[in-house]
């Protein structure tokens, strides 16, 4: 896979987008509040 992505800037943007997407998918825990 070496050299499969020629645009490094686009690759970095894609990785950052994926990271943000995964973080947004995680549940938010706010203390010990009973629902």
Secondary structure, 3 states (H helix, E strand, C coil): CCCCCCCHHHHHHHHHHHHHHHHHCCCCCCCCCCC
